[in-house]
């Protein structure tokens, strides 16, 4: 078992866009572009009608796809 901070918890927590941008080492603007124009990443979850974020499992899948599925 790996010591991955994204999946150490049994709960698939929702990460804010700030957290996702930090994990992926990209700006929030890049994340929106990847989602809206380039369709590289899935749509974020809408929380409370205003806030958005991603499940930690989704972020882990995005990281794996960027690393060639390793």
MODELLER restraints for C-alpha pairs under 7 A, 6 or more apart:
rsr = mdl.restraints
at = mdl.atoms
rsr.add(forms.Gaussian(group=physical.xy_distance, feature=features.Distance(at['CA:6:A'], at['CA:56:A']), mean=5.59, stdev=0.5))
rsr.add(forms.Gaussian(group=physical.xy_distance, feature=features.Distance(at['CA:6:A'], at['CA:60:A']), mean=6.87, stdev=0.5))
rsr.add(forms.Gaussian(group=physical.xy_distance, feature=features.Distance(at['CA:7:A'], at['CA:56:A']), mean=6.91, stdev=0.5))
rsr.add(forms.Gaussian(group=physical.xy_distance, feature=features.Distance(at['CA:7:A'], at['CA:57:A']), mean=6.98, stdev=0.5))
rsr.add(forms.Gaussian(group=physical.xy_distance, feature=features.Distance(at['CA:12:A'], at['CA:55:A']), mean=6.09, stdev=0.5))
rsr.add(forms.Gaussian(group=physical.xy_distance, feature=features.Distance(at['CA:12:A'], at['CA:56:A']), mean=5.74, stdev=0.5))
rsr.add(forms.Gaussian(group=physical.xy_distance, feature=features.Distance(at['CA:12:A'], at['CA:57:A']), mean=6.37, stdev=0.5))
rsr.add(forms.Gaussian(group=physical.xy_distance, feature=features.Distance(at['CA:13:A'], at['CA:55:A']), mean=5.67, stdev=0.5))
rsr.add(forms.Gaussian(group=physical.xy_distance, feature=features.Distance(at['CA:13:A'], at['CA:56:A']), mean=5.72, stdev=0.5))
rsr.add(forms.Gaussian(group=physical.xy_distance, feature=features.Distance(at['CA:14:A'], at['CA:53:A']), mean=6.07, stdev=0.5))
rsr.add(forms.Gaussian(group=physical.xy_distance, feature=features.Distance(at['CA:14:A'], at['CA:54:A']), mean=5.36, stdev=0.5))
rsr.add(forms.Gaussian(group=physical.xy_distance, feature=features.Distance(at['CA:14:A'], at['CA:55:A']), mean=4.33, stdev=0.5))
rsr.add(forms.Gaussian(group=physical.xy_distance, feature=features.Distance(at['CA:14:A'], at['CA:56:A']), mean=6.00, stdev=0.5))
rsr.add(forms.Gaussian(group=physical.xy_distance, feature=features.Distance(at['CA:15:A'], at['CA:53:A']), mean=5.33, stdev=0.5))
rsr.add(forms.Gaussian(group=physical.xy_distance, feature=features.Distance(at['CA:15:A'], at['CA:54:A']), mean=5.28, stdev=0.5))
rsr.add(forms.Gaussian(group=physical.xy_distance, feature=features.Distance(at['CA:15:A'], at['CA:55:A']), mean=5.98, stdev=0.5))
rsr.add(forms.Gaussian(group=physical.xy_distance, feature=features.Distance(at['CA:15:A'], at['CA:56:A']), mean=6.25, stdev=0.5))
rsr.add(forms.Gaussian(group=physical.xy_distance, feature=features.Distance(at['CA:16:A'], at['CA:52:A']), mean=6.59, stdev=0.5))
rsr.add(forms.Gaussian(group=physical.xy_distance, feature=features.Distance(at['CA:16:A'], at['CA:53:A']), mean=4.50, stdev=0.5))
rsr.add(forms.Gaussian(group=physical.xy_distance, feature=features.Distance(at['CA:16:A'], at['CA:54:A']), mean=6.72, stdev=0.5))
rsr.add(forms.Gaussian(group=physical.xy_distance, feature=features.Distance(at['CA:17:A'], at['CA:28:A']), mean=6.49, stdev=0.5))
rsr.add(forms.Gaussian(group=physical.xy_distance, feature=features.Distance(at['CA:17:A'], at['CA:52:A']), mean=6.72, stdev=0.5))
rsr.add(forms.Gaussian(group=physical.xy_distance, feature=features.Distance(at['CA:17:A'], at['CA:53:A']), mean=5.26, stdev=0.5))
rsr.add(forms.Gaussian(group=physical.xy_distance, feature=features.Distance(at['CA:18:A'], at['CA:28:A']), mean=6.86, stdev=0.5))
rsr.add(forms.Gaussian(group=physical.xy_distance, feature=features.Distance(at['CA:21:A'], at['CA:27:A']), mean=5.45, stdev=0.5))
rsr.add(forms.Gaussian(group=physical.xy_distance, feature=features.Distance(at['CA:21:A'], at['CA:28:A']), mean=5.64, stdev=0.5))
rsr.add(forms.Gaussian(group=physical.xy_distance, feature=features.Distance(at['CA:34:A'], at['CA:40:A']), mean=5.11, stdev=0.5))
rsr.add(forms.Gaussian(group=physical.xy_distance, feature=features.Distance(at['CA:34:A'], at['CA:41:A']), mean=5.94, stdev=0.5))
rsr.add(forms.Gaussian(group=physical.xy_distance, feature=features.Distance(at['CA:35:A'], at['CA:41:A']), mean=5.12, stdev=0.5))
rsr.add(forms.Gaussian(group=physical.xy_distance, feature=features.Distance(at['CA:35:A'], at['CA:42:A']), mean=6.01, stdev=0.5))
rsr.add(forms.Gaussian(group=physical.xy_distance, feature=features.Distance(at['CA:35:A'], at['CA:43:A']), mean=6.10, stdev=0.5))
rsr.add(forms.Gaussian(group=physical.xy_distance, feature=features.Distance(at['CA:41:A'], at['CA:62:A']), mean=6.84, stdev=0.5))
rsr.add(forms.Gaussian(group=physical.xy_distance, feature=features.Distance(at['CA:44:A'], at['CA:52:A']), mean=5.96, stdev=0.5))
rsr.add(forms.Gaussian(group=physical.xy_distance, feature=features.Distance(at['CA:44:A'], at['CA:53:A']), mean=5.32, stdev=0.5))
rsr.add(forms.Gaussian(group=physical.xy_distance, feature=features.Distance(at['CA:44:A'], at['CA:54:A']), mean=5.33, stdev=0.5))
rsr.add(forms.Gaussian(group=physical.xy_distance, feature=features.Distance(at['CA:45:A'], at['CA:52:A']), mean=5.37, stdev=0.5))
rsr.add(forms.Gaussian(group=physical.xy_distance, feature=features.Distance(at['CA:45:A'], at['CA:53:A']), mean=5.33, stdev=0.5))
rsr.add(forms.Gaussian(group=physical.xy_distance, feature=features.Distance(at['CA:45:A'], at['CA:54:A']), mean=5.88, stdev=0.5))
rsr.add(forms.Gaussian(group=physical.xy_distance, feature=features.Distance(at['CA:46:A'], at['CA:52:A']), mean=4.63, stdev=0.5))
rsr.add(forms.Gaussian(group=physical.xy_distance, feature=features.Distance(at['CA:46:A'], at['CA:53:A']), mean=6.89, stdev=0.5))
rsr.add(forms.Gaussian(group=physical.xy_distance, feature=features.Distance(at['CA:64:A'], at['CA:70:A']), mean=5.88, stdev=0.5))
